[in-house]
Amino acid sequence: MKTMKLGKTGRDVSRIGLGTWSIGGGSAWGGDHDLQTVVDTIREAPKAGVNLIDTAPGYNFGNSERILGKALEQMNREEIVIITKCGVTWDQEMKGDLFNKVNGIQLYKNLNSASIKREIEGSLERLGTDYVDVYMTHWQSVEGSEYYVPIQKTMDVLNELKAKGKIKAIGAANVDIHHIEEYLKWGDLDLIQVKYSILDRGIEEEIIPCARENGITVQCYSPLEMGLLSGKMPRDYKPVGAQIPKKWFQPENMQRAMDVMDEWKPLCEKYNCTIANLALGWILAQGDFLNLLSGASKVEEIRENVKSAELELDPEDVAMMRNMVEDLDK
Ligand SMILES: NC(=O)c1ccc[n+]([C@@H]2O[C@H](COP(=O)([O-])OP(=O)(O)OC[C@H]3O[C@@H](n4cnc5c(N)ncnc54)[C@H](OP(=O)(O)O)[C@@H]3O)[C@@H](O)[C@H]2O)c1
């Protein structure tokens, strides 16, 4: 597995991390999985060279963290770089700006210091650890909203948690460049987590240059567009849960994306790899300033996906793949 430095921390991390959004189960997160299957998937990660695992309390009300905690009982904790998040809660006492409602339970967005201090304790308990490696704000506070918290205030509490050793580094997800600039004013920001796939390259213009300039690792989520770019969905696939509103799951778009994947088949033969490997390998080929989170929920998936890091795609093929998807935007 190829590795890279995590921001300015000096810590080596694998260029492919394991994402546990779906592992936590729950109707809004793709449905429940067999517990042993997902625990085995997490335990497979270090065997496959993956030392980076992402979770969040907001993934099925703490269940993703709980399952990761269970898997960690029989793993070497020190070997794993655990990322978890703050800012999405179901704390009915603390409340916050309204986020999703799942099975009648209201989720809130809240980045104030009292809420974060409560959240970190909950995460540490569920994960069964006394520190997290990267603590990340999950969604950014919206100026003008009732529970708006300036980044400076959020950074105050994150810096405090860092000084106490409860968190080792700070990250921020779903940011624009103004957020990044603001975080950097108040401390170290080592990681940003943003959506990036070959079909959704919106971060290329501003966010990637800004992160590179400031030595921040870019971590890409949904690199397979929630499974679409695995190349394994049938033409008549019916999107479920969180896939339903997504651009690339709209019937016409999905067929066009599938047409492009059909055109990748000669590349699969050339590199002796799968469609998923090409989609992930294309991201890794953009440069070693980024890594990606692969949302595998089965041992076979993680074994397949890590092979993407070994692909050495020719620059002409990387460019050709870009041309093919750019045609989709016309
Ligand atoms: N910060 C944020 O706001 C945010 C948002 C979204 C995601 N994330 C993080 O990023 C991670 C990755 O995002 P994502 O889950 O959307 O990633 P993804 O890799 O685009 O999609 C994951 C889904 O693809 C399917 N899949 C993966 N490998 C496969 C393979 N080899 N063959 C067939 N199907 C395969 C799996 O479906 P099945 O489970 O059905 O097998 C999996 O649930 C998440 O798990 C989460 O940790 C963060």
The ligand as an SDF file (V2000), in Angstrom:
LIG
                    3D

 48 52  0  0  0  0  0  0  0  0999 V2000
  -17.7280   14.0120    5.5940 N   0  0  0  0  0  0  0  0  0  0  0  0
  -18.8360   13.6770    4.9760 C   0  0  0  0  0  0  0  0  0  0  0  0
  -19.8130   14.4420    4.9370 O   0  0  0  0  0  0  0  0  0  0  0  0
  -18.9110   12.3370    4.3030 C   0  0  0  0  0  0  0  0  0  0  0  0
  -19.9570   12.0990    3.4030 C   0  0  0  0  0  0  0  0  0  0  0  0
  -20.0090   10.8520    2.7950 C   0  0  0  0  0  0  0  0  0  0  0  0
  -19.0470    9.8910    3.0880 C   0  0  0  0  0  0  0  0  0  0  0  0
  -18.0550   10.1420    3.9990 N   0  0  0  0  0  0  0  0  0  0  0  0
  -17.0480    9.1220    4.3640 C   0  0  0  0  0  0  0  0  0  0  0  0
  -16.4590    8.6320    3.1760 O   0  0  0  0  0  0  0  0  0  0  0  0
  -16.6280    7.2120    3.0970 C   0  0  0  0  0  0  0  0  0  0  0  0
  -16.7330    6.7930    1.6510 C   0  0  0  0  0  0  0  0  0  0  0  0
  -17.8930    7.3740    1.0530 O   0  0  0  0  0  0  0  0  0  0  0  0
  -18.9500    6.4080    0.3960 P   0  0  0  0  0  0  0  0  0  0  0  0
  -19.3350    5.3790    1.3880 O   0  0  0  0  0  0  0  0  0  0  0  0
  -19.9880    7.2270   -0.2400 O   0  0  0  0  0  0  0  0  0  0  0  0
  -17.9720    5.7400   -0.6810 O   0  0  0  0  0  0  0  0  0  0  0  0
  -18.0510    5.0190   -2.0630 P   0  0  0  0  0  0  0  0  0  0  0  0
  -16.7830    4.2570   -2.0990 O   0  0  0  0  0  0  0  0  0  0  0  0
  -18.3490    6.0010   -3.1380 O   0  0  0  0  0  0  0  0  0  0  0  0
  -19.3070    4.0640   -1.9650 O   0  0  0  0  0  0  0  0  0  0  0  0
  -19.3790    3.0680   -0.9970 C   0  0  0  0  0  0  0  0  0  0  0  0
  -20.3300    1.9600   -1.4230 C   0  0  0  0  0  0  0  0  0  0  0  0
  -19.8530    1.3660   -2.6170 O   0  0  0  0  0  0  0  0  0  0  0  0
  -19.9970   -0.0140   -2.5760 C   0  0  0  0  0  0  0  0  0  0  0  0
  -18.6930   -0.6080   -2.9130 N   0  0  0  0  0  0  0  0  0  0  0  0
  -17.4690   -0.2500   -2.4630 C   0  0  0  0  0  0  0  0  0  0  0  0
  -16.5240   -1.0290   -3.0060 N   0  0  0  0  0  0  0  0  0  0  0  0
  -17.1650   -1.8830   -3.8270 C   0  0  0  0  0  0  0  0  0  0  0  0
  -16.7410   -2.9360   -4.6720 C   0  0  0  0  0  0  0  0  0  0  0  0
  -15.4640   -3.2520   -4.7900 N   0  0  0  0  0  0  0  0  0  0  0  0
  -17.6710   -3.6010   -5.3780 N   0  0  0  0  0  0  0  0  0  0  0  0
  -18.9970   -3.2940   -5.2740 C   0  0  0  0  0  0  0  0  0  0  0  0
  -19.4690   -2.3170   -4.4910 N   0  0  0  0  0  0  0  0  0  0  0  0
  -18.5620   -1.6160   -3.7700 C   0  0  0  0  0  0  0  0  0  0  0  0
  -20.4180   -0.4040   -1.1820 C   0  0  0  0  0  0  0  0  0  0  0  0
  -21.7570   -0.7970   -1.2360 O   0  0  0  0  0  0  0  0  0  0  0  0
  -22.3370   -1.9510   -0.2980 P   0  0  0  0  0  0  0  0  0  0  0  0
  -22.1290   -1.4740    1.1010 O   0  0  0  0  0  0  0  0  0  0  0  0
  -23.7760   -2.0150   -0.7150 O   0  0  0  0  0  0  0  0  0  0  0  0
  -21.5550   -3.1950   -0.6040 O   0  0  0  0  0  0  0  0  0  0  0  0
  -20.2820    0.8730   -0.3660 C   0  0  0  0  0  0  0  0  0  0  0  0
  -21.2990    1.0680    0.5910 O   0  0  0  0  0  0  0  0  0  0  0  0
  -17.8770    6.9430    3.9490 C   0  0  0  0  0  0  0  0  0  0  0  0
  -17.9600    5.5880    4.3400 O   0  0  0  0  0  0  0  0  0  0  0  0
  -17.6500    7.9060    5.0820 C   0  0  0  0  0  0  0  0  0  0  0  0
  -16.7140    7.3570    5.9790 O   0  0  0  0  0  0  0  0  0  0  0  0
  -17.9650   11.3730    4.5860 C   0  0  0  0  0  0  0  0  0  0  0  0
  1  2  1  0
  2  3  2  0
  2  4  1  0
  4  5  1  0
  4 48  2  0
  5  6  2  0
  6  7  1  0
  7  8  2  0
  8  9  1  0
  8 48  1  0
  9 10  1  0
  9 46  1  0
 10 11  1  0
 11 12  1  0
 11 44  1  0
 12 13  1  0
 13 14  1  0
 14 15  2  0
 14 16  1  0
 14 17  1  0
 17 18  1  0
 18 19  2  0
 18 20  1  0
 18 21  1  0
 21 22  1  0
 22 23  1  0
 23 24  1  0
 23 42  1  0
 24 25  1  0
 25 26  1  0
 25 36  1  0
 26 27  1  0
 26 35  1  0
 27 28  2  0
 28 29  1  0
 29 30  1  0
 29 35  2  0
 30 31  1  0
 30 32  2  0
 32 33  1  0
 33 34  2  0
 34 35  1  0
 36 37  1  0
 36 42  1  0
 37 38  1  0
 38 39  2  0
 38 40  1  0
 38 41  1  0
 42 43  1  0
 44 45  1  0
 44 46  1  0
 46 47  1  0
M  CHG  2   8   1  16  -1
M  END
$$$$
